[in-house]
Amino acid sequence: MESVQKLGLAGVRHILAVSSCKGGVGKSTTAVNLALAFKNLGMNTGLLDADLQGPSVARMLNMHKLDGVKASAQGKMLPPQNYGIKAMSFGLLMAEDTSVVARGPMMSQQVNGLLRQVDWGNLDILCIDMPPGTHDVHLTLAQQLSLDGAVVVTTPQEIATMDTRRGMHMFNEVKVPILGLVENMSYFVCDGCEKKHYLFGEEGAAERSARKFGVPFLGGIPFEKENRQGMDEGCPVTHLGENGHRIAPHYFNVARKILAALEAAKKPTGGLKIEFED
């Protein structure tokens, strides 16, 4: 097994996996907004889109129209920057409407190759937007990188939380500390009544899953039309800071808890339990 230094990540202080194990729950939206929150909290931040079959980070950060990726003098790819963060995605390396048809081992080789070929420079935190599921790519990243922790994203409905629990079990098996669970699309507040409507399940579903696994519940993110629009248009709601949009403080609250957990245990072991004060 190669060390993190051999993978060219010697200048990266913390490596954070953002995972869901269930497609369609807003994991990439969460990863992008958390990365921008980290940046606005003073962190030198990078974001790696490790989803070979559904890369979306390039569009979400308005990088999808870039004409290729520049290389360093040493021949490594230099991650482009926007909104103050560095990002690399397979979406920058292939046409937007093309697909990658590959078996699990081949996808792992592609992700491993991307890790070796990017020069991230010095970062306080590198967020990895993991692909859905619990397959070869997850094992490759867990084995090749010294992951400081994982954040798991879910929505409230039981079908999503069921897969989330499987994902948390996987991280326990590979000894990656689970820093907490984020509930995306927790509720919707209509313009007229200001009442919370729980569209995808009753209140507290993700929090109960977190308690079952003994991990922190980091918070819920409301369902907001502008959040979806921002991702489609490459203008995330968090890029203007904590007060840039009414949903932004939710992401910043989660980001602060993650940073506190990372600082509390720079080299944690599996099963670490972290508690936060409200």
C-alpha positions in Angstrom: 0.0 0.0 0.0 1.3 3.4 -1.0 1.5 6.3 1.4 -0.3 9.5 1.0 3.0 11.3 0.2 3.6 8.9 -2.7 0.3 10.0 -4.2 1.4 13.6 -4.2 -0.9 14.7 -1.4 1.9 15.7 1.0 0.7 19.3 1.1 -2.9 18.3 2.0 -3.7 18.6 5.7 -7.1 16.9 5.8 -8.8 14.6 3.4 -12.6 14.3 3.7 -14.9 11.9 1.9 -18.4 13.1 1.2 -20.5 10.0 0.5 -24.1 8.9 0.2 -24.2 5.3 -0.9 -27.5 6.2 -2.5 -27.9 8.2 -5.8 -30.1 11.2 -6.0 -29.9 12.5 -2.5 -27.9 15.6 -3.3 -24.5 14.4 -2.3 -22.6 16.4 -4.9 -24.7 19.5 -4.1 -23.7 19.0 -0.5 -20.0 18.4 -1.3 -19.8 21.6 -3.4 -21.6 23.8 -0.8 -19.5 22.4 2.0 -16.3 23.0 0.1 -17.3 26.6 -0.5 -18.2 27.0 3.2 -14.8 25.7 4.2 -13.2 28.2 1.8 -15.3 31.1 3.3 -14.2 30.0 6.7 -10.6 30.6 5.8 -9.5 27.1 4.6 -7.5 26.5 1.5 -9.9 24.1 -0.1 -9.9 21.5 -2.9 -12.6 19.4 -4.3 -12.1 16.1 -6.2 -15.1 14.7 -8.1 -14.4 10.9 -8.0 -17.7 9.9 -9.7 -16.4 8.6 -13.1 -19.9 7.7 -14.4 -21.7 10.8 -13.3 -19.3 13.7 -12.8 -21.2 16.9 -12.0 -18.8 19.1 -10.0 -17.5 20.9 -13.1 -20.9 22.2 -14.1 -21.8 23.0 -10.5 -18.7 25.2 -10.2 -19.2 26.7 -13.7 -16.0 25.0 -15.0 -17.6 22.8 -17.6 -16.7 25.2 -20.5 -13.0 25.3 -19.8 -10.8 24.4 -22.7 -8.8 21.6 -21.1 -6.7 21.4 -18.0 -3.2 23.0 -17.7 -0.2 21.0 -16.6 2.7 21.8 -14.3 6.4 21.7 -15.2 6.4 18.2 -13.7 3.7 17.1 -16.1 0.9 16.9 -13.5 -2.5 18.4 -14.0 -3.2 21.7 -12.3 -6.7 21.8 -10.9 -8.6 24.9 -12.2 -10.1 27.3 -9.7 -13.4 29.1 -9.3 -15.0 30.8 -6.4 -11.6 30.5 -4.6 -11.4 26.6 -4.5 -9.4 24.2 -6.6 -11.4 21.4 -8.3 -10.8 18.4 -10.5 -13.5 16.3 -12.1 -13.7 13.7 -14.8 -16.2 16.1 -16.3 -13.2 18.4 -17.2 -11.5 15.6 -19.1 -14.4 14.4 -21.4 -17.2 15.8 -23.4 -20.3 16.6 -21.3 -22.7 14.2 -23.0 -20.4 11.2 -23.3 -20.4 8.3 -20.9 -17.8 6.0 -19.4 -18.5 2.3 -19.8 -16.2 0.4 -17.5 -16.1 -2.4 -14.9 -15.4 -1.7 -11.3 -11.6 -2.5 -11.4 -11.1 -0.2 -14.4 -13.0 2.6 -12.7 -10.7 2.2 -9.7 -7.7 2.4 -11.9 -9.0 5.7 -13.5 -9.6 7.2 -10.1 -6.2 6.1 -8.8 -4.6 7.6 -11.9 -6.4 10.9 -11.3 -5.1 11.0 -7.7 -1.5 10.5 -9.0 -1.7 13.0 -11.8 -3.1 16.1 -10.0 -0.9 18.7 -8.3 -3.0 20.1 -5.5 -0.3 22.2 -3.9 -0.9 23.1 -0.3 -4.5 22.6 1.0 -6.1 22.7 4.4 -8.8 20.3 3.3 -9.5 18.2 0.2 -13.1 17.1 -0.2 -13.7 14.0 -2.2 -17.2 13.7 -3.8 -17.5 10.0 -3.8 -19.6 8.0 -6.3 -22.8 6.4 -5.0 -22.6 2.8 -3.7 -20.0 0.8 -1.8 -17.9 -0.6 -4.5 -14.3 -0.8 -5.9 -13.8 3.0 -6.1 -14.6 3.4 -2.4 -12.1 0.7 -1.4 -9.4 2.1 -3.7 -9.7 5.6 -2.1 -9.8 4.1 1.4 -6.7 2.0 0.8 -4.7 4.6 -1.2 -5.5 7.7 0.9 -5.2 8.4 4.6 -8.8 9.6 4.8 -9.3 11.7 7.9 -13.0 11.1 7.9 -16.3 10.6 6.0 -19.5 12.6 6.0 -22.5 10.7 4.8 -25.4 12.4 3.1 -29.0 11.1 3.1 -32.6 12.2 2.6 -35.2 11.5 5.2 -37.1 8.6 3.5 -36.5 5.1 4.7 -35.2 3.8 1.4 -32.4 6.4 1.5 -31.5 6.0 5.2 -31.5 2.2 4.7 -28.7 2.5 2.1 -27.0 5.2 4.3 -26.7 2.7 7.1 -25.1 0.2 4.7 -22.6 3.0 3.7 -21.7 3.7 7.3 -21.1 0.0 7.9 -18.7 0.1 4.9 -16.7 3.0 6.4 -16.5 1.1 9.7 -15.3 -2.0 7.9 -12.4 0.0 6.2 -11.6 1.9 9.4 -12.5 5.4 8.1 -14.0 7.5 10.9 -17.5 8.7 10.2 -17.6 12.4 11.3 -21.4 12.6 11.0 -24.6 12.4 9.0 -26.2 15.2 7.0 -29.9 15.1 6.1 -30.5 16.8 2.8 -33.9 18.0 1.7 -35.0 17.7 5.3 -38.1 19.9 4.8 -39.7 22.5 2.5 -41.0 25.9 3.7 -43.6 27.4 1.4 -43.6 31.1 0.7 -47.1 31.6 2.0 -47.4 29.7 5.3 -43.8 29.6 6.6 -44.6 26.1 7.9 -42.2 23.2 7.5 -43.4 20.4 5.2 -41.6 17.1 5.4 -41.9 16.0 1.8 -39.5 12.9 2.0 -40.3 11.5 5.4 -41.0 12.4 9.0 -38.8 14.7 11.1 -35.8 13.0 12.7 -35.3 10.0 10.4 -31.7 10.7 9.7 -31.0 11.6 13.3 -32.3 8.2 14.4 -30.0 6.5 11.9 -27.1 8.5 13.3 -27.9 7.5 16.8 -28.1 3.8 15.8 -24.5 4.0 14.5 -23.3 6.2 17.3 -22.2 9.0 15.0 -23.1 12.7 15.2 -26.0 14.2 13.4 -24.5 17.2 11.7 -27.7 18.9 10.7 -30.5 19.1 8.1 -30.5 21.1 4.9 -33.9 22.5 3.8 -35.3 21.9 0.2 -34.8 25.2 -1.7 -35.5 25.9 -5.3 -32.6 28.4 -5.5 -30.2 25.7 -4.3 -31.1 23.5 -7.3 -31.0 26.5 -9.7 -27.6 27.5 -8.4 -26.2 24.0 -9.1 -27.6 23.9 -12.6 -26.3 27.4 -13.4 -22.8 27.0 -11.8 -23.5 29.5 -9.1 -23.8 27.8 -5.7 -25.7 29.5 -2.9 -22.7 29.4 -0.6 -20.2 31.2 -2.9 -21.2 34.6 -1.5 -20.6 33.6 2.1 -22.7 32.7 5.1 -25.2 35.6 4.6 -25.4 35.3 0.8 -28.6 33.2 0.9 -31.0 32.0 3.6 -30.0 28.4 3.1 -26.2 29.1 3.4 -26.1 29.2 7.2 -27.2 25.5 7.3 -24.1 24.5 5.3 -21.8 26.7 7.3 -23.1 25.2 10.6 -22.3 21.7 9.2 -18.9 22.8 7.9 -17.9 24.2 11.3 -18.8 20.9 13.0 -16.7 19.0 10.5 -13.7 21.2 11.0 -14.0 20.9 14.7 -14.1 17.1 14.4 -11.0 17.1 12.1 -9.1 19.3 14.4 -10.1 17.2 17.5 -8.7 14.0 16.0 -6.1 14.4 13.2 -5.4 10.7 13.1 -8.6 9.0 14.4 -9.4 5.4 14.3 -12.7 3.6 13.2 -15.6 4.0 15.5 -14.7 7.4 16.9 -17.6 9.1 18.5 -17.8 12.9 18.4 -20.4 15.0 20.1 -21.3 18.6 19.4 -23.1 21.2 21.5 -26.2 22.8 19.8 
